[in-house]
């Protein structure tokens, strides 16, 4: 899952980004509303965390602009303003939820999960492909009854493949989904992570070609394995 955090307080932004990363979310962080608009316009996100008091473009205006341009991504507003009128303004601008600063990280995480479930209502809560199973609610993946010991990046890569099934994902698409915009690695890095993930799946008893390479195009899950 990929989250855009628009927050001008770098201390709050850094702490929140670290917490989100620990929960296996890929997080892009920007510090003003104009940068938030440019990122949301250029990339696809599963959720936007949006501070209200921002330089250049405030959060309410940015939310209204995103909605007026057809953006349906869930938006959770963060603000120190706690009056009913302020909440109404934020929700009327198109926000899906509203959290008051200072917030408890556990409560914020629960609200994020709720919005992501709402935004992914068509997706099953547990992702399956043959004997492969990934549970987003616990951030665990199994092959058969064996728990896979995955790095955060391997887990995110496996989740991305499972959510796309037979759709071919290029290395560039995988980089866009799994690495921050500011410092993407070389495309060869994807190949390294695919190899490592394949080895761990094979060690757990999976077919060697569970993750299929489509020559010159990218990667996808093997249909024959799903039906096995």
C-alpha positions as CSV (number, residue, x, y, z in Angstrom):
1,X,0.0,0.0,0.0
2,X,1.3,3.4,-0.9
3,X,0.6,6.6,1.1
4,X,1.2,10.2,0.4
5,X,1.9,12.3,3.6
6,X,1.6,16.0,3.2
7,X,2.8,17.6,6.5
8,X,4.9,20.8,7.0
9,X,6.1,19.9,10.5
10,X,9.2,17.8,9.7
11,X,9.3,16.3,13.2
12,X,5.8,15.0,12.9
13,X,6.3,13.9,9.3
14,X,9.5,12.0,10.1
15,X,8.0,10.2,13.1
16,X,4.8,9.3,11.2
17,X,6.7,8.2,8.1
18,X,8.8,5.9,10.3
19,X,5.8,4.4,11.9
20,X,4.1,3.8,8.6
21,X,7.2,2.2,7.2
22,X,7.3,-0.2,10.2
23,X,3.7,-1.2,9.2
24,X,4.9,-2.0,5.6
25,X,3.4,1.1,4.0
26,X,5.4,2.8,1.3
27,X,5.3,6.5,2.2
28,X,6.1,9.6,0.1
29,X,6.5,12.7,2.2
30,X,6.1,16.3,1.0
31,X,6.0,19.5,3.1
32,X,3.7,21.9,1.3
33,X,0.3,21.8,-0.5
34,X,1.7,22.6,-3.9
35,X,4.1,19.6,-3.7
36,X,1.2,17.5,-2.5
37,X,-0.8,18.4,-5.5
38,X,2.0,17.6,-7.9
39,X,2.7,14.2,-6.3
40,X,-1.0,13.3,-6.2
41,X,-1.4,14.3,-9.8
42,X,1.7,12.4,-11.0
43,X,1.4,9.1,-9.0
44,X,-1.3,6.7,-7.7
45,X,-1.8,6.4,-4.0
46,X,-4.0,4.2,-1.8
47,X,-4.3,6.9,0.9
48,X,-3.5,10.6,1.4
49,X,-2.7,11.9,4.9
50,X,-3.2,15.7,4.6
51,X,-2.4,18.4,7.2
52,X,-4.8,21.4,7.1
53,X,-2.3,24.2,7.8
54,X,0.2,24.0,5.0
55,X,2.3,26.6,3.1
56,X,1.6,27.5,-0.5
57,X,-1.7,25.6,-0.7
58,X,-3.7,24.8,2.5
59,X,-5.1,21.3,3.1
60,X,-8.7,22.2,2.7
61,X,-8.0,23.9,-0.7
62,X,-5.9,20.9,-1.8
63,X,-8.6,18.5,-0.8
64,X,-11.2,20.4,-2.8
65,X,-8.8,20.6,-5.8
66,X,-8.2,16.9,-5.7
67,X,-11.9,16.0,-5.6
68,X,-12.8,18.5,-8.3
69,X,-10.3,16.8,-10.6
70,X,-11.8,13.4,-10.0
71,X,-9.4,12.0,-7.4
72,X,-11.2,9.3,-5.4
73,X,-8.3,8.4,-3.2
74,X,-9.2,8.2,0.5
75,X,-8.1,11.4,2.3
76,X,-7.5,11.6,6.1
77,X,-7.0,15.1,7.4
78,X,-4.6,15.9,10.3
79,X,-5.1,19.2,12.1
80,X,-4.8,21.0,15.5
81,X,-8.2,22.6,14.9
82,X,-10.7,20.8,17.0
83,X,-14.0,22.7,16.7
84,X,-17.1,21.1,15.1
85,X,-17.0,23.9,12.4
86,X,-13.5,23.0,11.4
87,X,-14.4,19.3,11.1
88,X,-17.4,20.1,9.0
89,X,-15.2,22.3,6.7
90,X,-12.7,19.5,6.2
91,X,-15.4,16.8,5.6
92,X,-17.3,19.1,3.2
93,X,-14.1,19.6,1.3
94,X,-14.1,15.9,0.5
95,X,-12.0,14.4,3.3
96,X,-13.0,10.9,4.4
97,X,-11.9,11.2,8.0
98,X,-10.4,13.8,10.4
99,X,-7.9,13.3,13.2
100,X,-7.0,16.0,15.8
101,X,-3.4,16.7,16.8
102,X,-1.8,15.5,19.0
103,X,-3.0,12.1,17.9
104,X,-2.3,8.6,19.2
105,X,-0.4,6.6,16.6
106,X,-2.4,3.4,17.3
107,X,-5.7,5.2,16.8
108,X,-4.3,6.8,13.6
109,X,-3.2,3.4,12.3
110,X,-6.6,2.0,13.0
111,X,-8.3,4.8,11.0
112,X,-5.8,4.3,8.2
113,X,-6.6,0.6,8.0
114,X,-10.3,1.4,8.0
115,X,-10.0,3.8,5.1
116,X,-7.8,1.4,3.2
117,X,-10.4,-1.4,3.7
118,X,-13.1,0.9,2.5
119,X,-11.1,1.9,-0.6
120,X,-10.3,-1.7,-1.3
121,X,-13.7,-3.1,-0.6
122,X,-13.6,-5.2,-3.8
123,X,-10.5,-7.0,-2.7
124,X,-10.6,-10.1,-0.4
125,X,-9.2,-9.4,3.1
126,X,-6.9,-12.4,2.7
127,X,-5.0,-12.7,-0.6
128,X,-4.6,-16.3,-2.0
129,X,-2.9,-17.9,-4.9
130,X,-2.9,-21.6,-4.8
131,X,-1.2,-22.5,-1.5
132,X,0.2,-19.0,-1.1
133,X,-1.7,-16.8,1.4
134,X,-1.1,-13.3,2.6
135,X,-3.0,-11.6,5.3
136,X,-2.8,-7.8,5.2
137,X,-4.4,-7.4,8.6
138,X,-1.4,-9.2,10.3
139,X,1.3,-8.5,7.7
140,X,2.0,-12.2,7.5
141,X,2.4,-14.5,4.5
142,X,2.2,-18.3,4.4
143,X,2.9,-21.0,1.9
144,X,0.8,-23.9,3.0
145,X,1.2,-23.9,6.8
146,X,4.7,-22.4,6.7
147,X,5.2,-18.8,7.7
148,X,7.4,-16.9,5.3
149,X,10.2,-14.9,6.8
150,X,10.1,-11.8,4.6
151,X,11.8,-8.4,4.7
152,X,9.4,-5.4,4.5
153,X,10.3,-4.9,0.9
154,X,9.8,-8.6,0.0
155,X,6.4,-8.6,1.8
156,X,5.3,-5.4,-0.1
157,X,6.5,-7.0,-3.4
158,X,4.6,-10.2,-2.8
159,X,1.4,-8.2,-1.8
160,X,1.7,-6.2,-5.0
161,X,2.0,-9.3,-7.1
162,X,-1.0,-10.9,-5.4
163,X,-3.2,-7.9,-5.8
164,X,-2.4,-7.8,-9.5
165,X,-2.6,-11.6,-10.2
166,X,-2.1,-12.3,-13.9
167,X,-1.4,-8.6,-14.7
168,X,2.2,-8.1,-15.9
169,X,4.1,-5.6,-13.8
170,X,7.2,-4.0,-15.3
171,X,10.2,-3.2,-13.2
172,X,9.5,0.5,-13.6
173,X,5.9,-0.1,-12.2
174,X,7.3,-2.1,-9.3
175,X,9.8,0.7,-8.5
176,X,7.0,3.3,-8.6
177,X,4.8,1.3,-6.2
178,X,7.5,0.1,-3.7
179,X,10.1,2.8,-3.4
180,X,9.9,6.5,-2.4
181,X,9.8,9.0,-5.3
182,X,12.8,10.9,-3.9
183,X,15.3,8.0,-4.2
184,X,14.3,5.2,-6.4
185,X,17.0,2.5,-7.0
186,X,18.1,1.1,-10.3
187,X,15.7,-1.4,-12.0
188,X,18.2,-4.2,-11.4
189,X,17.2,-3.9,-7.7
190,X,13.8,-5.3,-8.6
191,X,15.5,-8.4,-10.1
192,X,17.4,-8.9,-6.8
193,X,14.3,-8.8,-4.7
194,X,12.4,-11.1,-7.1
195,X,15.2,-13.6,-6.9
196,X,15.3,-13.5,-3.1
197,X,11.5,-13.8,-2.9
198,X,11.5,-16.8,-5.2
199,X,14.2,-18.5,-3.1
200,X,12.2,-18.1,0.1
201,X,9.0,-19.4,-1.6
202,X,10.9,-22.4,-3.0
203,X,12.3,-23.2,0.4
204,X,8.7,-23.2,1.8
205,X,7.7,-25.8,-0.9
206,X,6.4,-23.5,-3.7
207,X,6.9,-24.2,-7.4
208,X,10.1,-22.6,-8.7
209,X,8.1,-20.6,-11.3
210,X,5.3,-19.3,-9.0
211,X,6.5,-15.8,-9.9
212,X,6.7,-15.9,-13.7
213,X,9.0,-13.8,-15.8
214,X,7.3,-12.4,-19.0
215,X,10.2,-11.8,-21.3
216,X,11.0,-8.1,-21.9
217,X,7.8,-7.1,-20.0
218,X,8.0,-7.9,-16.3
219,X,6.6,-10.3,-13.7
220,X,3.3,-11.9,-12.8
221,X,2.0,-14.9,-10.8
222,X,1.8,-18.2,-12.6
223,X,-1.8,-19.2,-13.5
224,X,-0.9,-22.9,-13.5
225,X,0.2,-22.6,-9.9
226,X,-3.1,-20.9,-8.9
227,X,-5.1,-23.9,-10.3
228,X,-2.7,-26.6,-9.0
